Amino acid sequence: MSRNHTKQIKIGNRTVGGGNPVLIQSMCNTKTEDAAATVEQIKRLADAGCEIVRVAVPTMEAARALEQIKNQIDIPLVADIHFNYKLAIAAMEYGADKIRINPGNIGEEERVQAVVEKAKSLNIPIRVGVNSGSLEEKYIEKYGRVTAEGLVESALEKTALIESMGYDNLVISIKSSDVLMCVRAHELIDRQTCYPLHVGITEAGTLCSGNIKSSVGLGIILYQGIGDTIRVSLTGDPVEEVKTAKRILKTLGLRKGGVEVVSCPTCGRTKIDLIGLANRVETLAAGYDDLDIKVAVMGCIVNGPGEAKEADLGIAGGAGEGILFKKGEKDRKMPEGELLEALKAELDGMRQG
């Protein structure tokens, strides 16, 4: 199996699986009951490039808030449910485009059946989620510990349960904070199911460590053609999750568009604030998602042209002056303080054609 051959699942106005683009997800860290704060965060996420958003639904008040939230956003809304099957049913009634459940913690089979029947009546997809931190004891006993094999077996068992109830509008996720276990689990399940896979390294950590773990894990999985939608899990502002997810997809060639910024490491030849300049260029570039170009930021006007040769635009500075490059060729020299504005003018010109 591969993402080109997985089943297509409609989530609101988006489709995952079947060779469709790998979609970026994130999850709000606001209280869902606070609809205004949740809407504000979702809009920030959407502006950053989030294409599907998930919210926690731990109370009936949160479930009711979904209706107000849904009416004010433009991307699909997923309700995350644990334990209480009545919340899953209510979330769908109040407008969730998809629900995420772990049938193992919903309770008796009759309760799972009630959730499935509601989803079936509204044609709402269910994401079957299994997490290494909550793997059932029987699989831990079978394999001696939490393993990729146990995660896959658990996920397929839960999928089969819902299938036996006459429903196959499903997405599967198997997550672990252990990167290599997560990779192995996806390699195993990819051979055994046709359902689209939601991929992520759970509890990845803070911005630094979480980005590294997510990039390594998601990179290996996606490079093998596995995975239809992703979420980067970070302890911090969820907007950072979206930024990282976009970079991962672009690095793997799975997403086009936007300005790619490359910059050289600093060295003893650097005579400008290269770190500050590169950060300002990256911030500037974020506003040009309609362009598909590469911009280089170099700290040495001696090596700048050669190092920036593959870039569409480049800037290099040193000793109070700087140079603008186009396609690796020197365009013009200017004071260092004018570099950013000159670069912006070039980007604006490209946008206008």
TORKOL-4160 file (C-alpha; in steps of 0.2 Angstrom, whole numbers, padded with zeros to 4 digits, m for minus):
353
<pt num="1" X="0000" Y="0000" Z="0000"/>
<pt num="2" X="0005" Y="0018" Z="m0001"/>
<pt num="3" X="m0003" Y="0035" Z="0000"/>
<pt num="4" X="m0008" Y="0034" Z="m0019"/>
<pt num="5" X="m0018" Y="0018" Z="m0015"/>
<pt num="6" X="m0027" Y="0022" Z="0001"/>
<pt num="7" X="m0045" Y="0024" Z="0002"/>
<pt num="8" X="m0051" Y="0042" Z="0000"/>
<pt num="9" X="m0060" Y="0049" Z="0015"/>
<pt num="10" X="m0069" Y="0066" Z="0015"/>
<pt num="11" X="m0067" Y="0077" Z="0030"/>
<pt num="12" X="m0078" Y="0093" Z="0028"/>
<pt num="13" X="m0071" Y="0101" Z="0012"/>
<pt num="14" X="m0055" Y="0092" Z="0012"/>
<pt num="15" X="m0051" Y="0074" Z="0006"/>
<pt num="16" X="m0037" Y="0063" Z="0013"/>
<pt num="17" X="m0030" Y="0047" Z="0005"/>
<pt num="18" X="m0030" Y="0041" Z="m0013"/>
<pt num="19" X="m0015" Y="0051" Z="m0018"/>
<pt num="20" X="m0022" Y="0068" Z="m0013"/>
<pt num="21" X="m0009" Y="0080" Z="m0005"/>
<pt num="22" X="m0003" Y="0076" Z="0012"/>
<pt num="23" X="m0014" Y="0088" Z="0023"/>
<pt num="24" X="m0007" Y="0097" Z="0038"/>
<pt num="25" X="m0016" Y="0096" Z="0055"/>
<pt num="26" X="m0014" Y="0104" Z="0072"/>
<pt num="27" X="m0024" Y="0104" Z="0088"/>
<pt num="28" X="m0030" Y="0119" Z="0098"/>
<pt num="29" X="m0024" Y="0121" Z="0116"/>
<pt num="30" X="m0038" Y="0133" Z="0121"/>
<pt num="31" X="m0052" Y="0128" Z="0131"/>
<pt num="32" X="m0065" Y="0122" Z="0118"/>
<pt num="33" X="m0079" Y="0129" Z="0129"/>
<pt num="34" X="m0072" Y="0146" Z="0126"/>
<pt num="35" X="m0078" Y="0147" Z="0108"/>
<pt num="36" X="m0071" Y="0165" Z="0105"/>
<pt num="37" X="m0053" Y="0160" Z="0110"/>
<pt num="38" X="m0054" Y="0144" Z="0100"/>
<pt num="39" X="m0060" Y="0152" Z="0084"/>
<pt num="40" X="m0046" Y="0165" Z="0086"/>
<pt num="41" X="m0033" Y="0152" Z="0087"/>
<pt num="42" X="m0040" Y="0142" Z="0073"/>
<pt num="43" X="m0039" Y="0157" Z="0062"/>
<pt num="44" X="m0021" Y="0159" Z="0066"/>
<pt num="45" X="m0018" Y="0141" Z="0062"/>
<pt num="46" X="m0027" Y="0142" Z="0046"/>
<pt num="47" X="m0017" Y="0158" Z="0041"/>
<pt num="48" X="m0001" Y="0148" Z="0045"/>
<pt num="49" X="m0006" Y="0134" Z="0033"/>
<pt num="50" X="m0016" Y="0122" Z="0044"/>
<pt num="51" X="m0029" Y="0112" Z="0034"/>
<pt num="52" X="m0038" Y="0102" Z="0047"/>
<pt num="53" X="m0040" Y="0107" Z="0065"/>
<pt num="54" X="m0044" Y="0096" Z="0081"/>
<pt num="55" X="m0051" Y="0102" Z="0097"/>
<pt num="56" X="m0053" Y="0093" Z="0114"/>
<pt num="57" X="m0071" Y="0089" Z="0119"/>
<pt num="58" X="m0070" Y="0084" Z="0137"/>
<pt num="59" X="m0087" Y="0091" Z="0142"/>
<pt num="60" X="m0105" Y="0093" Z="0135"/>
<pt num="61" X="m0102" Y="0112" Z="0136"/>
<pt num="62" X="m0087" Y="0109" Z="0124"/>
<pt num="63" X="m0098" Y="0099" Z="0112"/>
<pt num="64" X="m0111" Y="0112" Z="0111"/>
<pt num="65" X="m0097" Y="0125" Z="0108"/>
<pt num="66" X="m0093" Y="0116" Z="0092"/>
<pt num="67" X="m0108" Y="0123" Z="0083"/>
<pt num="68" X="m0103" Y="0141" Z="0086"/>
<pt num="69" X="m0085" Y="0137" Z="0082"/>
<pt num="70" X="m0089" Y="0128" Z="0066"/>
<pt num="71" X="m0099" Y="0143" Z="0060"/>
<pt num="72" X="m0084" Y="0155" Z="0061"/>
<pt num="73" X="m0070" Y="0144" Z="0052"/>
<pt num="74" X="m0066" Y="0138" Z="0035"/>
<pt num="75" X="m0056" Y="0122" Z="0038"/>
<pt num="76" X="m0063" Y="0105" Z="0044"/>
<pt num="77" X="m0066" Y="0103" Z="0063"/>
<pt num="78" X="m0062" Y="0087" Z="0072"/>
<pt num="79" X="m0068" Y="0083" Z="0089"/>
<pt num="80" X="m0056" Y="0073" Z="0100"/>
<pt num="81" X="m0066" Y="0061" Z="0112"/>
<pt num="82" X="m0060" Y="0051" Z="0126"/>
<pt num="83" X="m0070" Y="0039" Z="0137"/>
<pt num="84" X="m0088" Y="0047" Z="0136"/>
<pt num="85" X="m0097" Y="0040" Z="0120"/>
<pt num="86" X="m0111" Y="0053" Z="0123"/>
<pt num="87" X="m0099" Y="0067" Z="0120"/>
<pt num="88" X="m0094" Y="0059" Z="0103"/>
<pt num="89" X="m0112" Y="0058" Z="0098"/>
<pt num="90" X="m0115" Y="0076" Z="0104"/>
<pt num="91" X="m0100" Y="0082" Z="0095"/>
<pt num="92" X="m0107" Y="0075" Z="0078"/>
<pt num="93" X="m0124" Y="0083" Z="0081"/>
<pt num="94" X="m0116" Y="0100" Z="0084"/>
<pt num="95" X="m0106" Y="0100" Z="0068"/>
<pt num="96" X="m0089" Y="0090" Z="0070"/>
<pt num="97" X="m0083" Y="0085" Z="0053"/>
<pt num="98" X="m0074" Y="0070" Z="0060"/>
<pt num="99" X="m0072" Y="0062" Z="0077"/>
<pt num="100" X="m0056" Y="0055" Z="0085"/>
<pt num="101" X="m0060" Y="0040" Z="0097"/>
<pt num="102" X="m0050" Y="0025" Z="0104"/>
<pt num="103" X="m0064" Y="0012" Z="0105"/>
<pt num="104" X="m0054" Y="0004" Z="0118"/>
<pt num="105" X="m0058" Y="0018" Z="0131"/>
<pt num="106" X="m0076" Y="0021" Z="0125"/>
<pt num="107" X="m0082" Y="0006" Z="0135"/>
<pt num="108" X="m0094" Y="m0008" Z="0131"/>
<pt num="109" X="m0097" Y="m0013" Z="0113"/>
<pt num="110" X="m0114" Y="m0006" Z="0113"/>
<pt num="111" X="m0107" Y="0011" Z="0117"/>
<pt num="112" X="m0095" Y="0010" Z="0102"/>
<pt num="113" X="m0110" Y="0004" Z="0091"/>
<pt num="114" X="m0120" Y="0020" Z="0096"/>
<pt num="115" X="m0106" Y="0031" Z="0091"/>
<pt num="116" X="m0104" Y="0021" Z="0074"/>
<pt num="117" X="m0123" Y="0022" Z="0071"/>
<pt num="118" X="m0123" Y="0041" Z="0073"/>
<pt num="119" X="m0107" Y="0043" Z="0062"/>
<pt num="120" X="m0116" Y="0032" Z="0049"/>
<pt num="121" X="m0132" Y="0042" Z="0049"/>
<pt num="122" X="m0122" Y="0058" Z="0046"/>
<pt num="123" X="m0108" Y="0051" Z="0035"/>
<pt num="124" X="m0095" Y="0058" Z="0047"/>
<pt num="125" X="m0078" Y="0049" Z="0047"/>
<pt num="126" X="m0070" Y="0041" Z="0062"/>
<pt num="127" X="m0052" Y="0042" Z="0066"/>
<pt num="128" X="m0047" Y="0027" Z="0076"/>
<pt num="129" X="m0033" Y="0032" Z="0087"/>
<pt num="130" X="m0020" Y="0021" Z="0096"/>
<pt num="131" X="m0007" Y="0028" Z="0107"/>
<pt num="132" X="0008" Y="0019" Z="0114"/>
<pt num="133" X="0005" Y="0027" Z="0131"/>
<pt num="134" X="m0012" Y="0018" Z="0132"/>
<pt num="135" X="m0009" Y="0002" Z="0124"/>
<pt num="136" X="m0020" Y="m0012" Z="0131"/>
<pt num="137" X="m0012" Y="m0024" Z="0144"/>
<pt num="138" X="m0016" Y="m0039" Z="0133"/>
<pt num="139" X="m0004" Y="m0033" Z="0120"/>
<pt num="140" X="0009" Y="m0028" Z="0132"/>
<pt num="141" X="0008" Y="m0046" Z="0140"/>
<pt num="142" X="0009" Y="m0054" Z="0123"/>
<pt num="143" X="0024" Y="m0045" Z="0117"/>
<pt num="144" X="0033" Y="m0042" Z="0134"/>
<pt num="145" X="0032" Y="m0023" Z="0132"/>
<pt num="146" X="0025" Y="m0009" Z="0121"/>
<pt num="147" X="0030" Y="m0014" Z="0103"/>
<pt num="148" X="0026" Y="m0008" Z="0086"/>
<pt num="149" X="0018" Y="m0025" Z="0083"/>
<pt num="150" X="0006" Y="m0023" Z="0098"/>
<pt num="151" X="0001" Y="m0005" Z="0092"/>
<pt num="152" X="m0003" Y="m0012" Z="0074"/>
<pt num="153" X="m0013" Y="m0027" Z="0081"/>
<pt num="154" X="m0023" Y="m0015" Z="0093"/>
<pt num="155" X="m0027" Y="m0003" Z="0079"/>
<pt num="156" X="m0032" Y="m0017" Z="0067"/>
<pt num="157" X="m0043" Y="m0025" Z="0080"/>
<pt num="158" X="m0052" Y="m0008" Z="0083"/>
<pt num="159" X="m0054" Y="m0005" Z="0065"/>
<pt num="160" X="m0061" Y="m0023" Z="0062"/>
<pt num="161" X="m0074" Y="m0019" Z="0076"/>
<pt num="162" X="m0081" Y="m0004" Z="0068"/>
<pt num="163" X="m0081" Y="m0013" Z="0051"/>
<pt num="164" X="m0091" Y="m0027" Z="0059"/>
<pt num="165" X="m0104" Y="m0013" Z="0063"/>
<pt num="166" X="m0105" Y="m0009" Z="0044"/>
<pt num="167" X="m0095" Y="0006" Z="0043"/>
<pt num="168" X="m0078" Y="0009" Z="0034"/>
<pt num="169" X="m0077" Y="0028" Z="0033"/>
<pt num="170" X="m0061" Y="0028" Z="0044"/>
<pt num="171" X="m0044" Y="0035" Z="0046"/>
<pt num="172" X="m0031" Y="0026" Z="0057"/>
<pt num="173" X="m0018" Y="0034" Z="0068"/>
<pt num="174" X="m0005" Y="0024" Z="0078"/>
<pt num="175" X="0007" Y="0036" Z="0088"/>
<pt num="176" X="0022" Y="0034" Z="0099"/>
<pt num="177" X="0034" Y="0045" Z="0107"/>
<pt num="178" X="0047" Y="0033" Z="0102"/>
<pt num="179" X="0052" Y="0038" Z="0085"/>
<pt num="180" X="0059" Y="0021" Z="0078"/>
<pt num="181" X="0044" Y="0012" Z="0086"/>
<pt num="182" X="0032" Y="0024" Z="0077"/>
<pt num="183" X="0042" Y="0021" Z="0060"/>
<pt num="184" X="0041" Y="0002" Z="0062"/>
<pt num="185" X="0023" Y="0003" Z="0066"/>
<pt num="186" X="0018" Y="0013" Z="0051"/>
<pt num="187" X="0029" Y="0001" Z="0040"/>
<pt num="188" X="0019" Y="m0014" Z="0047"/>
<pt num="189" X="0002" Y="m0007" Z="0046"/>
<pt num="190" X="0004" Y="0001" Z="0028"/>
<pt num="191" X="0005" Y="m0017" Z="0022"/>
<pt num="192" X="m0011" Y="m0022" Z="0031"/>
<pt num="193" X="m0024" Y="m0009" Z="0028"/>
<pt num="194" X="m0031" Y="0002" Z="0014"/>
<pt num="195" X="m0037" Y="0016" Z="0026"/>
<pt num="196" X="m0028" Y="0033" Z="0026"/>
<pt num="197" X="m0015" Y="0035" Z="0039"/>
<pt num="198" X="m0014" Y="0050" Z="0051"/>
<pt num="199" X="0004" Y="0051" Z="0055"/>
<pt num="200" X="0013" Y="0060" Z="0070"/>
<pt num="201" X="0026" Y="0057" Z="0084"/>
<pt num="202" X="0016" Y="0060" Z="0099"/>
<pt num="203" X="0022" Y="0069" Z="0114"/>
<pt num="204" X="0037" Y="0074" Z="0104"/>
<pt num="205" X="0042" Y="0088" Z="0116"/>
<pt num="206" X="0047" Y="0106" Z="0116"/>
<pt num="207" X="0050" Y="0117" Z="0101"/>
<pt num="208" X="0069" Y="0111" Z="0099"/>
<pt num="209" X="0068" Y="0092" Z="0103"/>
<pt num="210" X="0050" Y="0090" Z="0096"/>
<pt num="211" X="0055" Y="0098" Z="0079"/>
<pt num="212" X="0070" Y="0086" Z="0078"/>
<pt num="213" X="0060" Y="0070" Z="0083"/>
<pt num="214" X="0045" Y="0075" Z="0072"/>
<pt num="215" X="0056" Y="0079" Z="0057"/>
<pt num="216" X="0066" Y="0063" Z="0058"/>
<pt num="217" X="0051" Y="0052" Z="0061"/>
<pt num="218" X="0039" Y="0060" Z="0049"/>
<pt num="219" X="0053" Y="0061" Z="0036"/>
<pt num="220" X="0057" Y="0043" Z="0036"/>
<pt num="221" X="0038" Y="0038" Z="0036"/>
<pt num="222" X="0033" Y="0050" Z="0022"/>
<pt num="223" X="0048" Y="0046" Z="0012"/>
<pt num="224" X="0042" Y="0028" Z="0010"/>
<pt num="225" X="0026" Y="0034" Z="0003"/>
<pt num="226" X="0016" Y="0031" Z="0019"/>
<pt num="227" X="0005" Y="0044" Z="0027"/>
<pt num="228" X="m0010" Y="0054" Z="0021"/>
<pt num="229" X="m0011" Y="0068" Z="0034"/>
<pt num="230" X="0001" Y="0073" Z="0048"/>
<pt num="231" X="0002" Y="0083" Z="0064"/>
<pt num="232" X="0018" Y="0089" Z="0072"/>
<pt num="233" X="0015" Y="0088" Z="0091"/>
<pt num="234" X="0025" Y="0101" Z="0101"/>
<pt num="235" X="0024" Y="0108" Z="0118"/>
<pt num="236" X="0020" Y="0126" Z="0113"/>
<pt num="237" X="0010" Y="0137" Z="0101"/>
<pt num="238" X="0002" Y="0126" Z="0089"/>
<pt num="239" X="0006" Y="0138" Z="0075"/>
<pt num="240" X="0024" Y="0132" Z="0077"/>
<pt num="241" X="0017" Y="0114" Z="0073"/>
<pt num="242" X="0010" Y="0120" Z="0056"/>
<pt num="243" X="0026" Y="0129" Z="0052"/>
<pt num="244" X="0036" Y="0113" Z="0055"/>
<pt num="245" X="0024" Y="0102" Z="0046"/>
<pt num="246" X="0025" Y="0114" Z="0030"/>
<pt num="247" X="0044" Y="0113" Z="0031"/>
<pt num="248" X="0044" Y="0094" Z="0032"/>
<pt num="249" X="0033" Y="0092" Z="0017"/>
<pt num="250" X="0042" Y="0105" Z="0007"/>
<pt num="251" X="0059" Y="0097" Z="0011"/>
<pt num="252" X="0052" Y="0080" Z="0005"/>
<pt num="253" X="0045" Y="0088" Z="m0011"/>
<pt num="254" X="0027" Y="0084" Z="m0006"/>
<pt num="255" X="0022" Y="0102" Z="m0005"/>
<pt num="256" X="0026" Y="0116" Z="m0017"/>
<pt num="257" X="0024" Y="0135" Z="m0016"/>
<pt num="258" X="0031" Y="0148" Z="m0004"/>
<pt num="259" X="0048" Y="0155" Z="m0002"/>
<pt num="260" X="0062" Y="0143" Z="0003"/>
<pt num="261" X="0075" Y="0152" Z="0013"/>
<pt num="262" X="0093" Y="0145" Z="0014"/>
<pt num="263" X="0106" Y="0154" Z="0024"/>
<pt num="264" X="0125" Y="0150" Z="0027"/>
<pt num="265" X="0132" Y="0146" Z="0044"/>
<pt num="266" X="0141" Y="0160" Z="0052"/>
<pt num="267" X="0160" Y="0160" Z="0052"/>
<pt num="268" X="0175" Y="0171" Z="0056"/>
<pt num="269" X="0172" Y="0180" Z="0039"/>
<pt num="270" X="0155" Y="0186" Z="0044"/>
<pt num="271" X="0154" Y="0205" Z="0047"/>
<pt num="272" X="0135" Y="0208" Z="0048"/>
<pt num="273" X="0122" Y="0202" Z="0060"/>
<pt num="274" X="0118" Y="0187" Z="0049"/>
<pt num="275" X="0108" Y="0178" Z="0061"/>
<pt num="276" X="0096" Y="0193" Z="0064"/>
<pt num="277" X="0096" Y="0196" Z="0045"/>
<pt num="278" X="0091" Y="0178" Z="0041"/>
<pt num="279" X="0077" Y="0178" Z="0054"/>
<pt num="280" X="0070" Y="0194" Z="0046"/>
<pt num="281" X="0071" Y="0187" Z="0029"/>
<pt num="282" X="0062" Y="0171" Z="0035"/>
<pt num="283" X="0048" Y="0182" Z="0043"/>
<pt num="284" X="0047" Y="0192" Z="0027"/>
<pt num="285" X="0046" Y="0177" Z="0016"/>
<pt num="286" X="0031" Y="0169" Z="0026"/>
<pt num="287" X="0020" Y="0182" Z="0017"/>
<pt num="288" X="0024" Y="0176" Z="0000"/>
<pt num="289" X="0016" Y="0159" Z="m0001"/>
<pt num="290" X="0010" Y="0162" Z="m0018"/>
<pt num="291" X="0028" Y="0162" Z="m0025"/>
<pt num="292" X="0038" Y="0146" Z="m0028"/>
<pt num="293" X="0056" Y="0152" Z="m0026"/>
<pt num="294" X="0072" Y="0150" Z="m0016"/>
<pt num="295" X="0080" Y="0165" Z="m0007"/>
<pt num="296" X="0098" Y="0164" Z="m0001"/>
<pt num="297" X="0105" Y="0174" Z="0014"/>
<pt num="298" X="0124" Y="0175" Z="0014"/>
<pt num="299" X="0136" Y="0182" Z="0027"/>
<pt num="300" X="0151" Y="0184" Z="0015"/>
<pt num="301" X="0151" Y="0194" Z="m0001"/>
<pt num="302" X="0166" Y="0184" Z="m0007"/>
<pt num="303" X="0158" Y="0167" Z="m0007"/>
<pt num="304" X="0140" Y="0173" Z="m0008"/>
<pt num="305" X="0138" Y="0172" Z="m0027"/>
<pt num="306" X="0144" Y="0154" Z="m0028"/>
<pt num="307" X="0134" Y="0148" Z="m0013"/>
<pt num="308" X="0118" Y="0157" Z="m0019"/>
<pt num="309" X="0120" Y="0151" Z="m0037"/>
<pt num="310" X="0105" Y="0139" Z="m0035"/>
<pt num="311" X="0094" Y="0152" Z="m0028"/>
<pt num="312" X="0082" Y="0164" Z="m0037"/>
<pt num="313" X="0087" Y="0179" Z="m0026"/>
<pt num="314" X="0101" Y="0181" Z="m0014"/>
<pt num="315" X="0108" Y="0194" Z="m0002"/>
<pt num="316" X="0125" Y="0195" Z="0005"/>
<pt num="317" X="0133" Y="0208" Z="0017"/>
<pt num="318" X="0149" Y="0213" Z="0025"/>
<pt num="319" X="0158" Y="0228" Z="0032"/>
<pt num="320" X="0142" Y="0239" Z="0031"/>
<pt num="321" X="0138" Y="0235" Z="0013"/>
<pt num="322" X="0128" Y="0222" Z="0004"/>
<pt num="323" X="0125" Y="0214" Z="m0013"/>
<pt num="324" X="0109" Y="0208" Z="m0021"/>
<pt num="325" X="0111" Y="0193" Z="m0032"/>
<pt num="326" X="0099" Y="0186" Z="m0045"/>
<pt num="327" X="0102" Y="0168" Z="m0051"/>
<pt num="328" X="0119" Y="0168" Z="m0043"/>
<pt num="329" X="0124" Y="0184" Z="m0052"/>
<pt num="330" X="0128" Y="0201" Z="m0044"/>
<pt num="331" X="0114" Y="0213" Z="m0048"/>
<pt num="332" X="0119" Y="0228" Z="m0037"/>
<pt num="333" X="0128" Y="0234" Z="m0022"/>
<pt num="334" X="0120" Y="0244" Z="m0008"/>
<pt num="335" X="0122" Y="0249" Z="0010"/>
<pt num="336" X="0119" Y="0234" Z="0022"/>
<pt num="337" X="0103" Y="0243" Z="0030"/>
<pt num="338" X="0094" Y="0243" Z="0013"/>
<pt num="339" X="0096" Y="0224" Z="0009"/>
<pt num="340" X="0080" Y="0218" Z="0017"/>
<pt num="341" X="0070" Y="0232" Z="0008"/>
<pt num="342" X="0078" Y="0228" Z="m0009"/>
<pt num="343" X="0074" Y="0210" Z="m0006"/>
<pt num="344" X="0056" Y="0214" Z="m0002"/>
<pt num="345" X="0055" Y="0225" Z="m0018"/>
<pt num="346" X="0061" Y="0210" Z="m0029"/>
<pt num="347" X="0048" Y="0199" Z="m0021"/>
<pt num="348" X="0034" Y="0211" Z="m0024"/>
<pt num="349" X="0039" Y="0213" Z="m0042"/>
<pt num="350" X="0039" Y="0194" Z="m0044"/>
<pt num="351" X="0022" Y="0193" Z="m0036"/>
<pt num="352" X="0015" Y="0206" Z="m0049"/>
<pt num="353" X="0023" Y="0196" Z="m0063"/>
